[in-house]
Amino acid sequence: MQLERDAPGFGFIESILNATDPDLSAFQQRGGKLLMYFGWGEE
């Protein structure tokens, strides 16, 4: 993998995996289920 050659292709992947958009309405409309975990043992 060469960064200069492959970097332009990462934009598409980033648009899918980027978790900064809090709008989950499309996910909900498709019947998506969201599982969340929160733990206190992170010392």
mmCIF entry with sequence, helices, sheets and N, C-alpha, C, O atoms, coordinates in Angstrom:
data_MODEL
# 
_entry.id   MODEL 
# 
_entity.id                         1 
_entity.type                       polymer 
_entity.pdbx_number_of_molecules   1 
# 
_entity_poly.entity_id                      1 
_entity_poly.type                           'polypeptide(L)' 
_entity_poly.nstd_linkage                   no 
_entity_poly.nstd_monomer                   no 
_entity_poly.pdbx_seq_one_letter_code       MQLERDAPGFGFIESILNATDPDLSAFQQRGGKLLMYFGWGEE 
_entity_poly.pdbx_seq_one_letter_code_can   MQLERDAPGFGFIESILNATDPDLSAFQQRGGKLLMYFGWGEE 
_entity_poly.pdbx_strand_id                 A 
# 
loop_
_entity_poly_seq.entity_id 
_entity_poly_seq.num 
_entity_poly_seq.mon_id 
_entity_poly_seq.hetero 
1 1  MET n 
1 2  GLN n 
1 3  LEU n 
1 4  GLU n 
1 5  ARG n 
1 6  ASP n 
1 7  ALA n 
1 8  PRO n 
1 9  GLY n 
1 10 PHE n 
1 11 GLY n 
1 12 PHE n 
1 13 ILE n 
1 14 GLU n 
1 15 SER n 
1 16 ILE n 
1 17 LEU n 
1 18 ASN n 
1 19 ALA n 
1 20 THR n 
1 21 ASP n 
1 22 PRO n 
1 23 ASP n 
1 24 LEU n 
1 25 SER n 
1 26 ALA n 
1 27 PHE n 
1 28 GLN n 
1 29 GLN n 
1 30 ARG n 
1 31 GLY n 
1 32 GLY n 
1 33 LYS n 
1 34 LEU n 
1 35 LEU n 
1 36 MET n 
1 37 TYR n 
1 38 PHE n 
1 39 GLY n 
1 40 TRP n 
1 41 GLY n 
1 42 GLU n 
1 43 GLU n 
# 
_struct_asym.id          A 
_struct_asym.entity_id   1 
# 
loop_
_struct_conf.conf_type_id 
_struct_conf.id 
_struct_conf.pdbx_PDB_helix_id 
_struct_conf.beg_label_comp_id 
_struct_conf.beg_label_asym_id 
_struct_conf.beg_label_seq_id 
_struct_conf.pdbx_beg_PDB_ins_code 
_struct_conf.end_label_comp_id 
_struct_conf.end_label_asym_id 
_struct_conf.end_label_seq_id 
_struct_conf.pdbx_end_PDB_ins_code 
_struct_conf.beg_auth_comp_id 
_struct_conf.beg_auth_asym_id 
_struct_conf.beg_auth_seq_id 
_struct_conf.end_auth_comp_id 
_struct_conf.end_auth_asym_id 
_struct_conf.end_auth_seq_id 
_struct_conf.pdbx_PDB_helix_class 
_struct_conf.details 
_struct_conf.pdbx_PDB_helix_length 
HELX_P HELX_P1 AA1 LEU A 3  ? ASP A 6  ? LEU A 3  ASP A 6  1 ? 4 
HELX_P HELX_P2 AA2 ALA A 7  ? GLY A 9  ? ALA A 7  GLY A 9  5 ? 3 
HELX_P HELX_P3 AA3 PHE A 10 ? LEU A 17 ? PHE A 10 LEU A 17 1 ? 8 
HELX_P HELX_P4 AA4 SER A 25 ? GLN A 29 ? SER A 25 GLN A 29 1 ? 5 
# 
_struct_conf_type.id          HELX_P 
_struct_conf_type.criteria    ? 
_struct_conf_type.reference   ? 
# 
loop_
_atom_site.group_PDB 
_atom_site.id 
_atom_site.type_symbol 
_atom_site.label_atom_id 
_atom_site.label_alt_id 
_atom_site.label_comp_id 
_atom_site.label_asym_id 
_atom_site.label_entity_id 
_atom_site.label_seq_id 
_atom_site.pdbx_PDB_ins_code 
_atom_site.Cartn_x 
_atom_site.Cartn_y 
_atom_site.Cartn_z 
_atom_site.occupancy 
_atom_site.B_iso_or_equiv 
_atom_site.pdbx_formal_charge 
_atom_site.auth_seq_id 
_atom_site.auth_comp_id 
_atom_site.auth_asym_id 
_atom_site.auth_atom_id 
_atom_site.pdbx_PDB_model_num 
ATOM 1   N N  . MET A 1 1  ? 0.850   -1.186 0.000  1.00 0.00 ? 1  MET A N  1 
ATOM 2   C CA . MET A 1 1  ? 0.000   0.000  0.000  1.00 0.00 ? 1  MET A CA 1 
ATOM 3   C C  . MET A 1 1  ? 0.888   1.239  0.000  1.00 0.00 ? 1  MET A C  1 
ATOM 4   O O  . MET A 1 1  ? 1.835   1.334  0.780  1.00 0.00 ? 1  MET A O  1 
ATOM 5   N N  . GLN A 1 2  ? 0.581   2.163  -0.858 1.00 0.00 ? 2  GLN A N  1 
ATOM 6   C CA . GLN A 1 2  ? 1.280   3.436  -0.897 1.00 0.00 ? 2  GLN A CA 1 
ATOM 7   C C  . GLN A 1 2  ? 0.283   4.528  -0.579 1.00 0.00 ? 2  GLN A C  1 
ATOM 8   O O  . GLN A 1 2  ? -0.758  4.635  -1.227 1.00 0.00 ? 2  GLN A O  1 
ATOM 9   N N  . LEU A 1 3  ? 0.593   5.330  0.407  1.00 0.00 ? 3  LEU A N  1 
ATOM 10  C CA . LEU A 1 3  ? -0.329  6.372  0.848  1.00 0.00 ? 3  LEU A CA 1 
ATOM 11  C C  . LEU A 1 3  ? -0.697  7.331  -0.268 1.00 0.00 ? 3  LEU A C  1 
ATOM 12  O O  . LEU A 1 3  ? -1.866  7.690  -0.415 1.00 0.00 ? 3  LEU A O  1 
ATOM 13  N N  . GLU A 1 4  ? 0.278   7.749  -1.053 1.00 0.00 ? 4  GLU A N  1 
ATOM 14  C CA . GLU A 1 4  ? -0.007  8.700  -2.129 1.00 0.00 ? 4  GLU A CA 1 
ATOM 15  C C  . GLU A 1 4  ? -0.969  8.112  -3.163 1.00 0.00 ? 4  GLU A C  1 
ATOM 16  O O  . GLU A 1 4  ? -1.822  8.819  -3.700 1.00 0.00 ? 4  GLU A O  1 
ATOM 17  N N  . ARG A 1 5  ? -0.828  6.836  -3.431 1.00 0.00 ? 5  ARG A N  1 
ATOM 18  C CA . ARG A 1 5  ? -1.662  6.188  -4.432 1.00 0.00 ? 5  ARG A CA 1 
ATOM 19  C C  . ARG A 1 5  ? -3.052  5.842  -3.881 1.00 0.00 ? 5  ARG A C  1 
ATOM 20  O O  . ARG A 1 5  ? -4.049  5.996  -4.586 1.00 0.00 ? 5  ARG A O  1 
ATOM 21  N N  . ASP A 1 6  ? -3.126  5.377  -2.629 1.00 0.00 ? 6  ASP A N  1 
ATOM 22  C CA . ASP A 1 6  ? -4.362  4.846  -2.074 1.00 0.00 ? 6  ASP A CA 1 
ATOM 23  C C  . ASP A 1 6  ? -5.201  5.848  -1.282 1.00 0.00 ? 6  ASP A C  1 
ATOM 24  O O  . ASP A 1 6  ? -6.383  5.596  -1.049 1.00 0.00 ? 6  ASP A O  1 
ATOM 25  N N  . ALA A 1 7  ? -4.634  6.957  -0.869 1.00 0.00 ? 7  ALA A N  1 
ATOM 26  C CA . ALA A 1 7  ? -5.341  7.924  -0.025 1.00 0.00 ? 7  ALA A CA 1 
ATOM 27  C C  . ALA A 1 7  ? -6.636  8.444  -0.637 1.00 0.00 ? 7  ALA A C  1 
ATOM 28  O O  . ALA A 1 7  ? -7.607  8.585  0.106  1.00 0.00 ? 7  ALA A O  1 
ATOM 29  N N  . PRO A 1 8  ? -6.730  8.739  -1.932 1.00 0.00 ? 8  PRO A N  1 
ATOM 30  C CA . PRO A 1 8  ? -7.997  9.238  -2.471 1.00 0.00 ? 8  PRO A CA 1 
ATOM 31  C C  . PRO A 1 8  ? -9.166  8.261  -2.284 1.00 0.00 ? 8  PRO A C  1 
ATOM 32  O O  . PRO A 1 8  ? -10.314 8.696  -2.190 1.00 0.00 ? 8  PRO A O  1 
ATOM 33  N N  . GLY A 1 9  ? -8.902  6.983  -2.229 1.00 0.00 ? 9  GLY A N  1 
ATOM 34  C CA . GLY A 1 9  ? -9.952  5.990  -2.034 1.00 0.00 ? 9  GLY A CA 1 
ATOM 35  C C  . GLY A 1 9  ? -10.479 5.926  -0.621 1.00 0.00 ? 9  GLY A C  1 
ATOM 36  O O  . GLY A 1 9  ? -11.536 5.339  -0.388 1.00 0.00 ? 9  GLY A O  1 
ATOM 37  N N  . PHE A 1 10 ? -9.774  6.514  0.330  1.00 0.00 ? 10 PHE A N  1 
ATOM 38  C CA . PHE A 1 10 ? -10.197 6.463  1.721  1.00 0.00 ? 10 PHE A CA 1 
ATOM 39  C C  . PHE A 1 10 ? -11.392 7.363  1.997  1.00 0.00 ? 10 PHE A C  1 
ATOM 40  O O  . PHE A 1 10 ? -12.087 7.158  2.992  1.00 0.00 ? 10 PHE A O  1 
ATOM 41  N N  . GLY A 1 11 ? -11.650 8.343  1.159  1.00 0.00 ? 11 GLY A N  1 
ATOM 42  C CA . GLY A 1 11 ? -12.774 9.254  1.366  1.00 0.00 ? 11 GLY A CA 1 
ATOM 43  C C  . GLY A 1 11 ? -14.100 8.522  1.402  1.00 0.00 ? 11 GLY A C  1 
ATOM 44  O O  . GLY A 1 11 ? -14.959 8.832  2.228  1.00 0.00 ? 11 GLY A O  1 
ATOM 45  N N  . PHE A 1 12 ? -14.276 7.554  0.516  1.00 0.00 ? 12 PHE A N  1 
ATOM 46  C CA . PHE A 1 12 ? -15.510 6.775  0.495  1.00 0.00 ? 12 PHE A CA 1 
ATOM 47  C C  . PHE A 1 12 ? -15.662 5.967  1.783  1.00 0.00 ? 12 PHE A C  1 
ATOM 48  O O  . PHE A 1 12 ? -16.745 5.935  2.368  1.00 0.00 ? 12 PHE A O  1 
ATOM 49  N N  . ILE A 1 13 ? -14.609 5.329  2.217  1.00 0.00 ? 13 ILE A N  1 
ATOM 50  C CA . ILE A 1 13 ? -14.652 4.528  3.442  1.00 0.00 ? 13 ILE A CA 1 
ATOM 51  C C  . ILE A 1 13 ? -14.930 5.427  4.643  1.00 0.00 ? 13 ILE A C  1 
ATOM 52  O O  . ILE A 1 13 ? -15.702 5.064  5.529  1.00 0.00 ? 13 ILE A O  1 
ATOM 53  N N  . GLU A 1 14 ? -14.303 6.593  4.670  1.00 0.00 ? 14 GLU A N  1 
ATOM 54  C CA . GLU A 1 14 ? -14.517 7.525  5.775  1.00 0.00 ? 14 GLU A CA 1 
ATOM 55  C C  . GLU A 1 14 ? -15.976 7.962  5.845  1.00 0.00 ? 14 GLU A C  1 
ATOM 56  O O  . GLU A 1 14 ? -16.515 8.123  6.940  1.00 0.00 ? 14 GLU A O  1 
ATOM 57  N N  . SER A 1 15 ? -16.621 8.157  4.704  1.00 0.00 ? 15 SER A N  1 
ATOM 58  C CA . SER A 1 15 ? -18.018 8.580  4.715  1.00 0.00 ? 15 SER A CA 1 
ATOM 59  C C  . SER A 1 15 ? -18.925 7.512  5.314  1.00 0.00 ? 15 SER A C  1 
ATOM 60  O O  . SER A 1 15 ? -19.984 7.835  5.852  1.00 0.00 ? 15 SER A O  1 
ATOM 61  N N  . ILE A 1 16 ? -18.528 6.258  5.228  1.00 0.00 ? 16 ILE A N  1 
ATOM 62  C CA . ILE A 1 16 ? -19.319 5.166  5.796  1.00 0.00 ? 16 ILE A CA 1 
ATOM 63  C C  . ILE A 1 16 ? -19.017 4.974  7.283  1.00 0.00 ? 16 ILE A C  1 
ATOM 64  O O  . ILE A 1 16 ? -19.930 4.790  8.087  1.00 0.00 ? 16 ILE A O  1 
ATOM 65  N N  . LEU A 1 17 ? -17.747 5.016  7.640  1.00 0.00 ? 17 LEU A N  1 
ATOM 66  C CA . LEU A 1 17 ? -17.332 4.665  9.001  1.00 0.00 ? 17 LEU A CA 1 
ATOM 67  C C  . LEU A 1 17 ? -17.241 5.851  9.959  1.00 0.00 ? 17 LEU A C  1 
ATOM 68  O O  . LEU A 1 17 ? -17.079 5.646  11.162 1.00 0.00 ? 17 LEU A O  1 
ATOM 69  N N  . ASN A 1 18 ? -17.339 7.071  9.466  1.00 0.00 ? 18 ASN A N  1 
ATOM 70  C CA . ASN A 1 18 ? -17.207 8.241  10.315 1.00 0.00 ? 18 ASN A CA 1 
ATOM 71  C C  . ASN A 1 18 ? -18.388 8.334  11.270 1.00 0.00 ? 18 ASN A C  1 
ATOM 72  O O  . ASN A 1 18 ? -19.539 8.346  10.835 1.00 0.00 ? 18 ASN A O  1 
ATOM 73  N N  . ALA A 1 19 ? -18.116 8.398  12.547 1.00 0.00 ? 19 ALA A N  1 
ATOM 74  C CA . ALA A 1 19 ? -19.168 8.372  13.563 1.00 0.00 ? 19 ALA A CA 1 
ATOM 75  C C  . ALA A 1 19 ? -19.468 9.750  14.132 1.00 0.00 ? 19 ALA A C  1 
ATOM 76  O O  . ALA A 1 19 ? -19.889 9.854  15.284 1.00 0.00 ? 19 ALA A O  1 
ATOM 77  N N  . THR A 1 20 ? -19.264 10.809 13.359 1.00 0.00 ? 20 THR A N  1 
ATOM 78  C CA . THR A 1 20 ? -19.485 12.147 13.898 1.00 0.00 ? 20 THR A CA 1 
ATOM 79  C C  . THR A 1 20 ? -20.872 12.697 13.585 1.00 0.00 ? 20 THR A C  1 
ATOM 80  O O  . THR A 1 20 ? -21.237 13.749 14.109 1.00 0.00 ? 20 THR A O  1 
ATOM 81  N N  . ASP A 1 21 ? -21.659 12.017 12.746 1.00 0.00 ? 21 ASP A N  1 
ATOM 82  C CA . ASP A 1 21 ? -23.006 12.475 12.417 1.00 0.00 ? 21 ASP A CA 1 
ATOM 83  C C  . ASP A 1 21 ? -24.004 11.755 13.322 1.00 0.00 ? 21 ASP A C  1 
ATOM 84  O O  . ASP A 1 21 ? -24.172 10.543 13.192 1.00 0.00 ? 21 ASP A O  1 
ATOM 85  N N  . PRO A 1 22 ? -24.674 12.465 14.237 1.00 0.00 ? 22 PRO A N  1 
ATOM 86  C CA . PRO A 1 22 ? -25.570 11.815 15.197 1.00 0.00 ? 22 PRO A CA 1 
ATOM 87  C C  . PRO A 1 22 ? -26.946 11.458 14.620 1.00 0.00 ? 22 PRO A C  1 
ATOM 88  O O  . PRO A 1 22 ? -27.785 10.928 15.347 1.00 0.00 ? 22 PRO A O  1 
ATOM 89  N N  . ASP A 1 23 ? -27.196 11.731 13.350 1.00 0.00 ? 23 ASP A N  1 
ATOM 90  C CA . ASP A 1 23 ? -28.495 11.449 12.742 1.00 0.00 ? 23 ASP A CA 1 
ATOM 91  C C  . ASP A 1 23 ? -28.598 9.962  12.400 1.00 0.00 ? 23 ASP A C  1 
ATOM 92  O O  . ASP A 1 23 ? -27.973 9.498  11.446 1.00 0.00 ? 23 ASP A O  1 
ATOM 93  N N  . LEU A 1 24 ? -29.379 9.223  13.171 1.00 0.00 ? 24 LEU A N  1 
ATOM 94  C CA . LEU A 1 24 ? -29.559 7.794  12.949 1.00 0.00 ? 24 LEU A CA 1 
ATOM 95  C C  . LEU A 1 24 ? -30.921 7.475  12.346 1.00 0.00 ? 24 LEU A C  1 
ATOM 96  O O  . LEU A 1 24 ? -31.360 6.327  12.403 1.00 0.00 ? 24 LEU A O  1 
ATOM 97  N N  . SER A 1 25 ? -31.599 8.467  11.771 1.00 0.00 ? 25 SER A N  1 
ATOM 98  C CA . SER A 1 25 ? -32.948 8.254  11.259 1.00 0.00 ? 25 SER A CA 1 
ATOM 99  C C  . SER A 1 25 ? -32.975 7.225  10.124 1.00 0.00 ? 25 SER A C  1 
ATOM 100 O O  . SER A 1 25 ? -33.883 6.394  10.091 1.00 0.00 ? 25 SER A O  1 
ATOM 101 N N  . ALA A 1 26 ? -32.030 7.250  9.210  1.00 0.00 ? 26 ALA A N  1 
ATOM 102 C CA . ALA A 1 26 ? -31.998 6.264  8.126  1.00 0.00 ? 26 ALA A CA 1 
ATOM 103 C C  . ALA A 1 26 ? -31.766 4.864  8.682  1.00 0.00 ? 26 ALA A C  1 
ATOM 104 O O  . ALA A 1 26 ? -32.361 3.898  8.205  1.00 0.00 ? 26 ALA A O  1 
ATOM 105 N N  . PHE A 1 27 ? -30.915 4.753  9.673  1.00 0.00 ? 27 PHE A N  1 
ATOM 106 C CA . PHE A 1 27 ? -30.645 3.476  10.340 1.00 0.00 ? 27 PHE A CA 1 
ATOM 107 C C  . PHE A 1 27 ? -31.919 2.949  11.001 1.00 0.00 ? 27 PHE A C  1 
ATOM 108 O O  . PHE A 1 27 ? -32.229 1.761  10.903 1.00 0.00 ? 27 PHE A O  1 
ATOM 109 N N  . GLN A 1 28 ? -32.640 3.821  11.661 1.00 0.00 ? 28 GLN A N  1 
ATOM 110 C CA . GLN A 1 28 ? -33.884 3.439  12.327 1.00 0.00 ? 28 GLN A CA 1 
ATOM 111 C C  . GLN A 1 28 ? -34.951 3.030  11.306 1.00 0.00 ? 28 GLN A C  1 
ATOM 112 O O  . GLN A 1 28 ? -35.675 2.059  11.527 1.00 0.00 ? 28 GLN A O  1 
ATOM 113 N N  . GLN A 1 29 ? -35.051 3.748  10.211 1.00 0.00 ? 29 GLN A N  1 
ATOM 114 C CA . GLN A 1 29 ? -36.053 3.439  9.186  1.00 0.00 ? 29 GLN A CA 1 
ATOM 115 C C  . GLN A 1 29 ? -35.826 2.063  8.562  1.00 0.00 ? 29 GLN A C  1 
ATOM 116 O O  . GLN A 1 29 ? -36.777 1.415  8.125  1.00 0.00 ? 29 GLN A O  1 
ATOM 117 N N  . ARG A 1 30 ? -34.581 1.621  8.520  1.00 0.00 ? 30 ARG A N  1 
ATOM 118 C CA . ARG A 1 30 ? -34.275 0.295  7.979  1.00 0.00 ? 30 ARG A CA 1 
ATOM 119 C C  . ARG A 1 30 ? -34.429 -0.797 9.036  1.00 0.00 ? 30 ARG A C  1 
ATOM 120 O O  . ARG A 1 30 ? -34.134 -1.962 8.771  1.00 0.00 ? 30 ARG A O  1 
ATOM 121 N N  . GLY A 1 31 ? -34.891 -0.426 10.235 1.00 0.00 ? 31 GLY A N  1 
ATOM 122 C CA . GLY A 1 31 ? -35.098 -1.416 11.288 1.00 0.00 ? 31 GLY A CA 1 
ATOM 123 C C  . GLY A 1 31 ? -33.842 -1.767 12.055 1.00 0.00 ? 31 GLY A C  1 
ATOM 124 O O  . GLY A 1 31 ? -33.773 -2.819 12.691 1.00 0.00 ? 31 GLY A O  1 
ATOM 125 N N  . GLY A 1 32 ? -32.837 -0.885 12.002 1.00 0.00 ? 32 GLY A N  1 
ATOM 126 C CA . GLY A 1 32 ? -31.576 -1.158 12.670 1.00 0.00 ? 32 GLY A CA 1 
ATOM 127 C C  . GLY A 1 32 ? -31.712 -1.218 14.182 1.00 0.00 ? 32 GLY A C  1 
ATOM 128 O O  . GLY A 1 32 ? -32.519 -0.500 14.774 1.00 0.00 ? 32 GLY A O  1 
ATOM 129 N N  . LYS A 1 33 ? -30.928 -2.069 14.793 1.00 0.00 ? 33 LYS A N  1 
ATOM 130 C CA . LYS A 1 33 ? -30.879 -2.200 16.246 1.00 0.00 ? 33 LYS A CA 1 
ATOM 131 C C  . LYS A 1 33 ? -29.501 -1.724 16.703 1.00 0.00 ? 33 LYS A C  1 
ATOM 132 O O  . LYS A 1 33 ? -28.484 -2.089 16.112 1.00 0.00 ? 33 LYS A O  1 
ATOM 133 N N  . LEU A 1 34 ? -29.475 -0.919 17.743 1.00 0.00 ? 34 LEU A N  1 
ATOM 134 C CA . LEU A 1 34 ? -28.227 -0.359 18.237 1.00 0.00 ? 34 LEU A CA 1 
ATOM 135 C C  . LEU A 1 34 ? -27.943 -0.915 19.624 1.00 0.00 ? 34 LEU A C  1 
ATOM 136 O O  . LEU A 1 34 ? -28.756 -0.767 20.536 1.00 0.00 ? 34 LEU A O  1 
ATOM 137 N N  . LEU A 1 35 ? -26.800 -1.549 19.780 1.00 0.00 ? 35 LEU A N  1 
ATOM 138 C CA . LEU A 1 35 ? -26.369 -2.071 21.062 1.00 0.00 ? 35 LEU A CA 1 
ATOM 139 C C  . LEU A 1 35 ? -25.266 -1.177 21.597 1.00 0.00 ? 35 LEU A C  1 
ATOM 140 O O  . LEU A 1 35 ? -24.312 -0.859 20.886 1.00 0.00 ? 35 LEU A O  1 
ATOM 141 N N  . MET A 1 36 ? -25.399 -0.775 22.851 1.00 0.00 ? 36 MET A N  1 
ATOM 142 C CA . MET A 1 36 ? -24.385 0.084  23.462 1.00 0.00 ? 36 MET A CA 1 
ATOM 143 C C  . MET A 1 36 ? -23.912 -0.566 24.746 1.00 0.00 ? 36 MET A C  1 
ATOM 144 O O  . MET A 1 36 ? -24.687 -1.206 25.458 1.00 0.00 ? 36 MET A O  1 
ATOM 145 N N  . TYR A 1 37 ? -22.650 -0.397 25.030 1.00 0.00 ? 37 TYR A N  1 
ATOM 146 C CA . TYR A 1 37 ? -22.054 -0.957 26.238 1.00 0.00 ? 37 TYR A CA 1 
ATOM 147 C C  . TYR A 1 37 ? -21.320 0.156  26.968 1.00 0.00 ? 37 TYR A C  1 
ATOM 148 O O  . TYR A 1 37 ? -20.613 0.960  26.361 1.00 0.00 ? 37 TYR A O  1 
ATOM 149 N N  . PHE A 1 38 ? -21.499 0.186  28.268 1.00 0.00 ? 38 PHE A N  1 
ATOM 150 C CA . PHE A 1 38 ? -20.799 1.163  29.090 1.00 0.00 ? 38 PHE A CA 1 
ATOM 151 C C  . PHE A 1 38 ? -20.242 0.417  30.289 1.00 0.00 ? 38 PHE A C  1 
ATOM 152 O O  . PHE A 1 38 ? -20.981 -0.292 30.972 1.00 0.00 ? 38 PHE A O  1 
ATOM 153 N N  . GLY A 1 39 ? -18.965 0.565  30.553 1.00 0.00 ? 39 GLY A N  1 
ATOM 154 C CA . GLY A 1 39 ? -18.340 -0.149 31.669 1.00 0.00 ? 39 GLY A CA 1 
ATOM 155 C C  . GLY A 1 39 ? -17.638 0.802  32.621 1.00 0.00 ? 39 GLY A C  1 
ATOM 156 O O  . GLY A 1 39 ? -17.121 1.845  32.221 1.00 0.00 ? 39 GLY A O  1 
ATOM 157 N N  . TRP A 1 40 ? -17.633 0.419  33.877 1.00 0.00 ? 40 TRP A N  1 
ATOM 158 C CA . TRP A 1 40 ? -16.978 1.224  34.917 1.00 0.00 ? 40 TRP A CA 1 
ATOM 159 C C  . TRP A 1 40 ? -15.571 0.743  35.221 1.00 0.00 ? 40 TRP A C  1 
ATOM 160 O O  . TRP A 1 40 ? -14.827 1.438  35.913 1.00 0.00 ? 40 TRP A O  1 
ATOM 161 N N  . GLY A 1 41 ? -15.186 -0.417 34.730 1.00 0.00 ? 41 GLY A N  1 
ATOM 162 C CA . GLY A 1 41 ? -13.906 -1.008 35.098 1.00 0.00 ? 41 GLY A CA 1 
ATOM 163 C C  . GLY A 1 41 ? -12.748 -0.566 34.223 1.00 0.00 ? 41 GLY A C  1 
ATOM 164 O O  . GLY A 1 41 ? -11.937 -1.401 33.823 1.00 0.00 ? 41 GLY A O  1 
ATOM 165 N N  . GLU A 1 42 ? -12.644 0.699  33.918 1.00 0.00 ? 42 GLU A N  1 
ATOM 166 C CA . GLU A 1 42 ? -11.579 1.198  33.045 1.00 0.00 ? 42 GLU A CA 1 
ATOM 167 C C  . GLU A 1 42 ? -10.530 1.969  33.845 1.00 0.00 ? 42 GLU A C  1 
ATOM 168 O O  . GLU A 1 42 ? -10.266 3.141  33.576 1.00 0.00 ? 42 GLU A O  1 
ATOM 169 N N  . GLU A 1 43 ? -9.956  1.317  34.803 1.00 0.00 ? 43 GLU A N  1 
ATOM 170 C CA . GLU A 1 43 ? -8.984  1.990  35.671 1.00 0.00 ? 43 GLU A CA 1 
ATOM 171 C C  . GLU A 1 43 ? -7.583  1.833  35.170 1.00 0.00 ? 43 GLU A C  1 
ATOM 172 O O  . GLU A 1 43 ? -6.647  2.340  35.787 1.00 0.00 ? 43 GLU A O  1 
# 
